[in-house]
């Protein structure tokens, strides 16, 4: 398979020093201009731990004997490069199930423990003795604390920031937004049907990427036409070692410059008595005593674009790929759209989602986890994807069951850092998948599965392109 490696991620001394090539066309992102304030964040360092990729190639099944003994003195380098597939591979699952805490060495040389079991992952994600900010203030972001994203800050800063925005991301608001979200999906697919029916099309470029970004643009009041200049920077910022620190710094500066410009325009509109009804205007118009700082609003703005766009775009593509890979499922969902929500929940459990495994946490004090005493300063990475395959929680955990119930997956995380936009993401996945299946009849992959190029060294995993073809319905519209 393109981009794969036959070297077992747990074999060899130190995990190797593999350097993977960039995407086919990284130039646009690499050449992103760098205007912006001088104190913009200094970038995601190339040593960011980027956990698992996706499904180990079948060739690795033959090298399981090479797995080292637990707690080797020279643990493998993490993240594991050159992996592919929709869901976690048995080679990795076996290791994770053997060891609740798997020792690895991060790309920056620091050792860490991968947390693999459901209960322990939930503990790391909800226990205040494990800090994200302690890691983010170190090698990950090299930025002042005021610029920490919501996802990397701790209480009380995280609590204050989240409380200012969470009312816009409730289940009720997501359901109110459902008709708008469905409209955006329909508009994109109408255009795709008119222009491309009958020939191969990259569904990621033409639908799964513009769909969630247009939803976010409308929410933020950002012109969708500006996506062409913003998305290359988003790609760089969502990488985990694929681009240099200088490229990532420039990408951050582009986003800072753009969103500070958006705030300036909204201030002018407010002063002129023409305030918009977008989220950025709402945050700027909050009472002074509860208002976020300009920098916090800017970081939230491009953080929402990154977290809400890149994640949904990649995951929706993987959802389509899994549905097409499951015999009879696409036709079943076309006949009964009411089954889509349960399928989406199982896809959130099943699909290997996080290219970095999870956010690194640092133990702030001596703590016991998985029956082991960990010292203060220990770095742990909670693997939600591994937790979602814990057989002690999910019966037949290694089977994709579209009607699984109950399904207590933690695909959106857990605890105080549970995904802020989870309700909206669910609606987007449901409406996006439904629209694709309804409007693109007889949808199928346009290439052999082995030809897919898997995203590597990126925070969100998946494929770079998803070439598909379909046949128009006889009535010309679904």
ZIJOFEN-V110467 format. One record per pair of residues at least 24 apart in sequence whose ideal C-beta (glycine too) atoms are under 7 Angstrom apart, sorted by the first residue. I is the first residue (numbers start at 1). J is the second residue. D is the distance in whole Angstrom. If there is no record, write none. Layout:
BEGIN
I_J_D, I_J_D
END
This chain:
BEGIN
1_57_6, 1_84_5, 1_450_5, 2_451_6, 2_453_5, 3_82_6, 3_84_7, 3_453_6, 3_454_6, 3_456_6, 4_57_4, 4_82_5, 4_83_7, 4_84_5, 5_81_6, 5_82_3, 6_57_7, 6_59_5, 6_60_7, 8_60_5, 8_63_4, 8_66_5, 8_67_7, 9_76_6, 9_80_3, 10_67_5, 10_68_6, 10_76_5, 10_95_6, 11_63_6, 11_66_4, 11_67_7, 11_68_7, 13_74_5, 14_74_5, 14_77_6, 14_105_6, 15_76_3, 15_77_3, 15_78_7, 15_105_6, 16_77_6, 18_81_5, 18_82_7, 20_81_5, 20_82_7, 20_456_5, 20_457_6, 22_242_6, 23_464_6, 28_232_5, 29_232_4, 29_233_7, 29_235_5, 29_236_5, 29_243_7, 29_247_7, 29_251_7, 30_243_7, 30_247_5, 32_232_5, 32_233_5, 32_236_7, 32_250_5, 32_251_5, 32_254_5, 33_254_6, 34_250_4, 34_253_5, 34_254_7, 35_253_6, 35_254_7, 35_257_4, 36_253_3, 36_254_7, 36_256_4, 36_257_4, 37_256_6, 37_260_7, 39_144_7, 40_252_5, 40_253_4, 40_256_4, 41_141_6, 41_143_4, 41_147_5, 41_252_5, 42_142_4, 42_143_6, 42_249_6, 43_245_5, 43_248_4, 43_249_4, 43_252_6, 44_140_7, 44_237_7, 44_239_7, 44_248_5, 45_108_7, 45_139_6, 45_140_7, 45_142_7, 45_245_5, 46_107_7, 46_241_5, 46_244_7, 46_245_6, 47_106_6, 47_107_4, 47_108_3, 47_139_6, 48_140_6, 48_240_5, 48_241_6, 48_356_7, 49_78_6, 49_79_7, 49_106_4, 49_107_7, 49_112_6, 49_356_6, 49_360_5, 49_381_6, 50_79_4, 50_240_3, 50_241_6, 50_355_6, 50_356_4, 50_457_6, 50_459_7, 51_78_7, 51_79_5, 51_354_6, 51_356_5, 51_357_2, 51_358_6, 51_381_6, 51_383_6, 52_79_6, 52_80_6, 52_92_7, 52_352_6, 52_354_7, 52_357_5, 52_383_7, 52_385_6, 53_79_7, 53_80_6, 53_83_4, 53_355_6, 53_454_7, 53_456_6, 53_461_5, 54_83_6, 54_84_6, 54_85_5, 54_86_7, 54_352_4, 54_454_6, 54_461_5, 55_83_6, 55_84_6, 55_85_2, 55_86_6, 55_87_6, 55_88_7, 55_89_5, 55_352_6, 56_83_5, 56_89_3, 56_91_5, 56_92_6, 57_83_7, 57_84_6, 60_89_7, 60_91_5, 61_91_6, 64_91_6, 67_95_6, 70_99_5, 71_103_6, 72_103_7, 75_103_4, 75_104_5, 75_105_5, 75_111_6, 76_104_6, 76_105_7, 77_105_5, 77_107_7, 78_104_4, 78_105_7, 78_106_6, 79_240_7, 79_356_7, 81_456_6, 82_456_6, 84_454_4, 86_318_6, 86_321_6, 86_322_5, 86_325_7, 86_351_6, 86_352_7, 87_350_5, 87_351_6, 87_352_5, 88_352_5, 88_385_6, 88_386_7, 88_389_6, 93_389_6, 96_386_5, 100_370_4, 101_370_5, 101_372_6, 107_241_6, 108_139_5, 110_379_6, 112_360_7, 112_379_4, 112_380_6, 112_381_6, 113_378_7, 113_380_5, 114_357_7, 114_381_5, 114_383_6, 115_380_5, 115_381_7, 115_382_5, 115_383_6, 116_383_5, 116_386_4, 117_370_7, 117_387_7, 117_390_6, 118_387_4, 118_390_4, 118_392_7, 118_393_5, 120_369_6, 120_370_5, 121_382_4, 121_383_7, 121_384_6, 121_387_4, 121_410_7, 122_410_7, 122_414_5, 123_369_6, 124_361_5, 124_380_6, 124_382_4, 125_382_6, 125_413_6, 125_414_4, 125_415_4, 125_417_6, 126_414_6, 126_415_3, 126_416_7, 128_155_7, 129_363_6, 129_364_5, 129_365_6, 129_367_5, 130_361_4, 130_363_6, 130_380_7, 131_361_6, 131_362_5, 131_364_5, 132_359_5, 132_361_6, 134_362_4, 134_364_7, 135_360_4, 135_361_7, 135_362_5, 135_379_7, 146_293_7, 146_295_6, 147_295_6, 147_299_6, 149_299_6, 149_303_5, 150_300_6, 150_303_6, 150_420_7, 151_307_7, 151_359_7, 151_417_6, 152_359_7, 155_416_7, 158_416_7, 161_292_6, 161_296_6, 162_420_7, 164_283_7, 164_286_7, 164_290_6, 164_292_5, 165_300_7, 166_420_6, 168_279_6, 169_420_5, 169_421_5, 169_423_6, 169_424_6, 170_423_6, 171_423_4, 174_423_4, 174_424_5, 174_427_5, 177_424_7, 177_427_7, 178_427_5, 178_431_7, 180_218_7, 181_215_6, 181_427_6, 181_428_6, 181_431_5, 182_431_5, 184_211_6, 184_214_5, 184_215_6, 185_211_6, 185_431_5, 185_432_5, 185_435_4, 186_435_6, 189_435_6, 189_436_7, 189_439_4, 193_439_6, 193_472_7, 197_470_7, 197_472_4, 198_471_7, 198_472_7, 199_469_7, 200_446_4, 200_467_5, 200_468_7, 200_469_5, 201_468_6, 202_465_5, 202_466_6, 202_467_6, 203_317_6, 203_320_6, 203_466_4, 203_468_5, 204_313_7, 204_317_5, 204_465_6, 204_466_5, 207_436_7, 208_313_5, 208_316_4, 208_317_4, 208_432_7, 209_313_4, 211_432_6, 212_308_6, 212_309_5, 212_312_4, 212_313_5, 212_428_6, 213_309_4, 215_428_6, 216_304_6, 216_305_6, 216_308_5, 216_309_6, 219_278_7, 219_279_5, 220_278_6, 220_279_5, 220_280_6, 220_301_6, 220_304_7, 221_276_5, 221_278_3, 221_280_6, 221_281_7, 222_262_7, 230_258_7, 230_305_7, 234_305_6, 234_306_5, 234_309_7, 234_310_6, 237_306_6, 238_306_6, 238_310_5, 238_458_6, 238_459_5, 238_460_6, 239_457_6, 239_458_5, 240_355_6, 240_356_5, 240_457_5, 240_458_6, 240_459_5, 241_457_4, 242_457_4, 242_458_6, 255_302_4, 256_298_6, 259_298_4, 259_301_5, 259_302_5, 260_298_6, 262_301_7, 263_294_6, 263_297_6, 263_298_7, 308_421_5, 310_460_5, 311_460_5, 312_425_6, 312_428_5, 312_429_7, 314_460_4, 314_461_7, 314_462_4, 315_351_6, 315_353_6, 315_429_7, 316_429_6, 316_432_5, 316_433_7, 317_462_6, 317_463_6, 317_466_5, 318_351_5, 318_462_5, 319_347_5, 319_351_7, 319_429_6, 319_433_6, 320_433_7, 320_436_6, 320_466_7, 321_466_6, 322_347_6, 322_350_7, 322_351_6, 324_443_7, 324_444_7, 324_445_6, 326_400_7, 329_402_6, 330_437_6, 330_443_7, 333_437_5, 334_437_5, 334_438_6, 337_434_5, 340_430_5, 340_433_6, 340_434_5, 341_430_6, 342_402_7, 342_403_5, 342_405_7, 343_402_5, 344_426_6, 344_429_5, 344_430_5, 344_433_7, 345_407_5, 345_409_7, 346_400_7, 346_401_6, 346_402_6, 346_404_5, 346_407_6, 348_409_5, 348_411_3, 349_388_5, 349_407_6, 349_409_4, 349_411_6, 350_400_5, 352_385_5, 352_461_6, 353_385_6, 353_411_6, 353_461_7, 354_384_6, 354_385_6, 354_461_7, 355_455_7, 355_458_5, 355_459_5, 355_460_5, 355_461_4, 356_459_5, 357_381_5, 357_383_5, 358_382_4, 358_383_6, 358_384_6, 384_410_5, 384_411_7, 384_413_7, 438_478_5, 439_478_5, 440_470_4, 441_470_6, 441_471_6, 441_472_7, 441_473_5, 441_478_7, 442_470_6, 442_471_4, 443_468_6, 443_470_5, 444_468_7, 444_469_6
END
